[in-house]
Amino acid sequence: MPILEREPLTYLVSSLRGVGQVDLQPQLLTGAFILAGLWAAGWRTGLFATLGTLISTAAAYAFDVDRGSISQGLQGYSGCLTGIALVTFLGHHVATYILTVVGCVVCTVLTATLAVLAKPYGLTPLTAPFCLVSGVMVLGAPSFARIWHGAPAPAANPTVGDTGITFSDLWHAFFTNVSQIFLVNSWYVGLIMLVGLACAGVRVVLAAALGSIAGIVAAWALGAPTAQIADGIYGYNAVLVAIAVGAVFLAGTPWNAGYALFGAALSTGLTAAITSLFKPFHGHTFTWPFILTTWALMAAVPLLPRLRPAPAG
């Protein structure tokens, strides 16, 4: 990969943008704050997020992917999430490093595959490569003795009737909805990431904040367990939908804003449905609710005249 030798700064900048592209933002400061938040969450999370992004970006250079796509970070974000997912669910072992390399290269290939398949419909892969690669690897890991080192300690399972909510639950949920996009349950990490999103513009951070609120309200209205609301389990997909639909793919109009918040609330209900669907075979929800909701909403836009796509470029 000659470019890594000739232009190491370009490679590093592209990789840093890849971290921000998890939240659909290519700004360097956004990526820097998000990466700082991931390292604040723990050195393993920060390390594997960094490795995953670097590996996927390097693979894109090796495959001679369009340089514009690489420079905007569009080849690194699935690798970032994949690295985090693998160390979170498989633990810190030599095998995890090897799987991260393989998984992140596959993410680059699948990003191209899904881009081709989605192009006729005017859609993008979003985080689907991450969901597919991480889902398959984590699900298959217990079958291989050199990979599987035991499951992580199970989280408490709140009862369905536990729906009382306090102010502490609300503000924790507001911030952890942002950090859970990266599988991190930490309000202060979410705060750091929101600062990064603010660097991308008022509209972006406002969409993230309103999406988080929409996720909280929808989850509470549906009667989701309070502990899971506070931990961001029901709100992180809502944040992503709000950013994608409300601040990236559609223009800034009242109709588009309402459509984005409608989608954010929908993704909250879909989170429960997909979690239940995956539960019998120990699968993981990841960002599937965000992907499916955003694809459905954006595919409908050409036949909904009230909605206006964002200007090209």
C-alpha positions as MATLAB code, in Angstrom:
seq = 'MPILEREPLTYLVSSLRGVGQVDLQPQLLTGAFILAGLWAAGWRTGLFATLGTLISTAAAYAFDVDRGSISQGLQGYSGCLTGIALVTFLGHHVATYILTVVGCVVCTVLTATLAVLAKPYGLTPLTAPFCLVSGVMVLGAPSFARIWHGAPAPAANPTVGDTGITFSDLWHAFFTNVSQIFLVNSWYVGLIMLVGLACAGVRVVLAAALGSIAGIVAAWALGAPTAQIADGIYGYNAVLVAIAVGAVFLAGTPWNAGYALFGAALSTGLTAAITSLFKPFHGHTFTWPFILTTWALMAAVPLLPRLRPAPAG';
ca = [
       0.000    0.000    0.000;
       2.333    2.754   -1.255;
       0.022    5.573   -0.164;
       0.478    4.573    3.477;
       4.195    5.196    3.003;
       3.859    8.386    0.918;
       0.932    9.994    2.704;
       0.680    8.681    6.264;
      -1.061   11.877    7.414;
      -3.779   11.441    4.783;
      -4.316    7.887    5.993;
      -4.581    8.943    9.633;
      -6.934   11.825    8.830;
      -9.168    9.510    6.790;
      -9.211    7.026    9.663;
     -10.119    9.712   12.199;
     -12.976   10.797    9.969;
     -14.042    7.169    9.896;
     -14.652    7.284   13.652;
     -16.908   10.309   13.200;
     -18.734    8.604   10.330;
     -20.266    6.148   12.791;
     -22.497    9.147   13.543;
     -22.486   10.078    9.830;
     -20.131   13.042   10.375;
     -16.785   13.417    8.544;
     -15.495   16.386   10.556;
     -12.081   15.824   12.134;
     -12.990   17.378   15.479;
     -16.076   15.186   15.703;
     -13.982   12.077   15.128;
     -11.368   13.268   17.622;
     -13.892   13.859   20.407;
     -15.648   10.551   19.771;
     -12.343    8.669   19.782;
     -11.352   10.468   23.000;
     -14.647    9.342   24.506;
     -13.970    5.744   23.501;
     -10.532    5.817   25.138;
     -12.152    7.368   28.235;
     -14.502    4.384   28.293;
     -11.494    2.062   28.691;
      -8.230    1.323   26.936;
      -9.554   -1.890   25.364;
     -12.515   -0.074   23.817;
     -10.301    2.764   22.611;
      -7.639    0.437   21.256;
      -9.990   -1.817   19.296;
     -11.968    1.136   17.957;
      -8.700    2.613   16.715;
      -7.408   -0.662   15.280;
     -10.721   -1.434   13.596;
     -10.849    1.945   11.873;
      -7.204    1.812   10.794;
      -7.522   -1.724    9.418;
     -10.699   -1.073    7.420;
      -9.260    2.135    5.993;
      -5.996    0.385    5.066;
      -7.981   -2.411    3.389;
      -9.839    0.196    1.319;
      -6.497    1.606    0.135;
      -5.310   -1.928   -0.681;
      -8.440   -2.584   -2.758;
      -7.948    0.798   -4.470;
     -11.360    2.054   -3.380;
     -12.365    5.525   -4.556;
     -10.117    8.023   -2.763;
     -12.968   10.445   -2.130;
     -14.876    7.788   -0.233;
     -11.798    6.932    1.833;
     -10.935   10.560    2.598;
     -14.453   11.147    3.958;
     -14.079    8.221    6.365;
     -16.723    6.126    4.651;
     -14.493    3.035    4.654;
     -13.559    3.054    8.334;
     -16.663    3.388   10.468;
     -17.872   -0.221   10.261;
     -14.394   -1.381   11.231;
     -14.484    0.945   14.244;
     -17.714   -0.620   15.511;
     -16.580   -4.148   14.658;
     -13.413   -3.796   16.722;
     -15.441   -2.580   19.709;
     -18.018   -5.359   19.349;
     -15.440   -8.136   19.148;
     -13.495   -7.085   22.237;
     -16.758   -6.455   24.111;
     -18.277   -9.870   23.430;
     -15.202  -12.069   22.955;
     -12.837  -10.482   25.459;
      -9.238   -9.344   25.211;
      -7.353  -12.304   23.732;
      -4.895  -12.906   20.905;
      -7.705  -14.479   18.879;
      -9.698  -11.246   19.165;
      -6.903   -9.307   17.477;
      -6.824  -11.809   14.613;
     -10.599  -11.746   14.220;
     -10.545   -7.946   14.234;
      -8.137   -7.903   11.302;
     -10.221  -10.423    9.342;
     -13.543   -8.852   10.279;
     -12.489   -5.332    9.367;
     -11.203   -6.410    5.962;
     -14.527   -8.163    5.355;
     -16.308   -4.958    6.423;
     -14.553   -3.115    3.596;
     -15.659   -5.745    1.084;
     -19.242   -5.776    2.364;
     -19.384   -1.987    2.280;
     -18.721   -2.204   -1.456;
     -21.195   -5.070   -1.889;
     -24.019   -3.267   -0.113;
     -23.244    0.013   -1.887;
     -23.791   -1.726   -5.222;
     -27.006   -3.408   -4.060;
     -28.442   -0.272   -2.459;
     -27.506    2.210   -5.201;
     -30.582    1.598   -7.434;
     -32.773    2.595   -4.483;
     -30.781    5.700   -3.588;
     -29.678    4.177   -0.280;
     -26.305    3.684    1.423;
     -24.921    0.735    3.438;
     -25.027    2.644    6.749;
     -23.706    0.348    9.514;
     -24.994   -2.881    7.940;
     -21.462   -4.244    7.237;
     -20.658   -3.945   10.940;
     -23.907   -5.665   11.956;
     -23.382   -8.546    9.534;
     -19.712   -9.169   10.292;
     -19.911   -8.726   14.069;
     -23.179  -10.626   14.318;
     -21.798  -13.643   12.460;
     -18.470  -13.670   14.316;
     -19.920  -13.296   17.801;
     -22.653  -15.836   17.094;
     -20.212  -18.406   15.731;
     -17.456  -17.877   18.299;
     -18.695  -20.455   20.874;
     -18.129  -23.220   18.311;
     -14.370  -22.637   18.239;
     -12.233  -23.413   21.284;
      -9.383  -21.094   20.283;
     -11.755  -18.149   19.934;
     -14.319  -18.611   22.693;
     -13.148  -17.904   26.231;
     -16.507  -17.750   27.965;
     -19.453  -15.388   27.779;
     -19.389  -12.028   29.601;
     -21.328  -11.755   32.825;
     -25.046  -11.407   31.995;
     -26.661   -8.054   32.717;
     -29.536   -7.776   35.123;
     -32.888   -8.401   33.477;
     -35.390   -5.851   34.795;
     -38.988   -6.897   35.093;
     -41.450   -5.573   32.533;
     -43.405   -3.836   35.285;
     -40.433   -1.720   36.401;
     -41.491    1.444   34.529;
     -41.197    4.205   37.144;
     -38.716    6.833   36.011;
     -36.794    9.523   37.901;
     -34.917   12.645   36.829;
     -31.663   10.747   37.354;
     -32.861    8.048   34.962;
     -33.796   10.690   32.397;
     -30.504   12.560   32.262;
     -28.497    9.341   32.323;
     -30.576    8.055   29.411;
     -30.126   11.291   27.463;
     -26.335   10.888   27.401;
     -26.020    7.079   27.347;
     -28.283    6.981   24.287;
     -25.330    8.590   22.497;
     -22.591    6.382   23.948;
     -24.533    3.129   23.379;
     -24.139    3.653   19.636;
     -20.602    2.429   20.346;
     -21.740   -0.274   22.840;
     -20.603    1.887   25.765;
     -22.827    2.401   28.810;
     -21.476    5.669   30.207;
     -23.164    9.040   30.516;
     -19.894   10.998   30.527;
     -18.716    9.243   27.356;
     -22.017   10.260   25.772;
     -21.396   13.840   26.886;
     -17.947   13.864   25.259;
     -19.461   12.500   22.057;
     -22.190   15.156   22.073;
     -19.474   17.811   22.244;
     -17.963   16.180   19.168;
     -21.322   16.271   17.394;
     -21.648   19.953   18.282;
     -18.419   20.491   16.345;
     -20.267   19.192   13.271;
     -22.868   21.946   13.564;
     -25.914   23.063   15.521;
     -28.294   21.083   13.343;
     -26.388   17.847   13.929;
     -26.181   18.125   17.725;
     -29.815   19.295   17.884;
     -30.907   16.259   15.859;
     -28.930   13.983   18.192;
     -30.438   15.611   21.292;
     -34.005   15.505   19.978;
     -33.509   11.928   18.802;
     -32.351   10.952   22.276;
     -35.403   12.615   23.821;
     -37.708   10.946   21.285;
     -36.200    7.565   22.159;
     -36.707    8.146   25.881;
     -40.315    9.323   25.475;
     -41.222    6.461   23.134;
     -39.636    3.838   25.369;
     -41.324    5.214   28.491;
     -44.705    5.508   26.722;
     -44.458    1.891   25.594;
     -43.571    0.762   29.127;
     -39.965   -0.307   28.611;
     -38.008   -1.270   31.767;
     -36.621    1.859   33.396;
     -33.126    0.421   33.907;
     -32.793   -0.311   30.193;
     -34.021    3.168   29.275;
     -31.438    4.704   31.618;
     -28.711    2.485   30.121;
     -29.488    3.741   26.613;
     -30.647    0.377   25.292;
     -33.829    1.810   23.809;
     -32.515    5.166   22.629;
     -29.262    4.813   20.700;
     -30.929    3.804   17.445;
     -33.240    6.802   17.781;
     -30.227    9.114   17.981;
     -28.761    7.652   14.785;
     -32.068    7.839   12.898;
     -32.568   11.466   13.933;
     -29.072   12.419   12.759;
     -29.290   10.476    9.488;
     -32.768   11.549    8.426;
     -32.947   14.924   10.111;
     -29.441   16.293    9.582;
     -27.776   14.356    6.741;
     -30.072   12.906    4.085;
     -32.959   15.425    4.172;
     -33.007   19.213    3.992;
     -33.648   21.297    7.087;
     -37.418   21.826    6.912;
     -40.147   21.398    9.580;
     -41.685   18.471    7.688;
     -38.321   16.735    7.444;
     -37.624   17.344   11.142;
     -40.968   15.838   12.109;
     -40.324   12.878    9.812;
     -36.935   12.296   11.462;
     -38.396   12.325   14.982;
     -41.200   10.032   13.835;
     -38.532    7.617   12.601;
     -36.582    7.952   15.848;
     -39.654    6.890   17.823;
     -40.323    4.029   15.394;
     -36.792    2.703   15.828;
     -37.402    2.453   19.579;
     -40.249   -0.004   19.075;
     -38.259   -1.841   16.425;
     -35.384   -2.217   18.905;
     -37.592   -4.344   21.157;
     -38.882   -6.404   18.218;
     -35.424   -7.169   16.813;
     -34.044   -7.922   20.284;
     -36.841  -10.454   20.802;
     -36.250  -11.909   17.338;
     -32.535  -12.456   18.013;
     -32.881  -13.607   21.626;
     -33.607  -17.339   20.990;
     -30.265  -17.821   19.225;
     -28.281  -15.301   21.332;
     -27.914  -12.788   18.526;
     -27.283   -9.086   19.082;
     -29.451   -6.152   18.047;
     -26.536   -3.790   17.340;
     -27.718   -0.985   15.021;
     -30.207   -2.988   12.942;
     -33.188   -0.862   14.079;
     -31.413    2.263   12.846;
     -30.520    0.649    9.520;
     -33.960   -0.764    8.763;
     -35.809    2.357    9.905;
     -33.584    4.708    7.909;
     -33.732    2.555    4.786;
     -37.540    2.404    4.982;
     -37.932    6.138    5.583;
     -35.490    7.198    2.869;
     -36.821    4.741    0.281;
     -40.239    6.380    0.665;
     -39.030    9.969    0.149;
     -39.383   10.069   -3.686;
     -43.140    9.449   -3.361;
     -43.682   11.843   -0.432;
     -43.621   15.356   -1.976;
     -43.650   17.135    1.404;
     -40.163   15.803    2.104;
     -37.089   17.299    0.446;
     -33.726   15.552    0.123;
     -30.628   17.441    1.175;
     -28.883   19.317   -1.656;
     -26.297   17.199   -3.458;
     -22.708   17.777   -2.343;
];
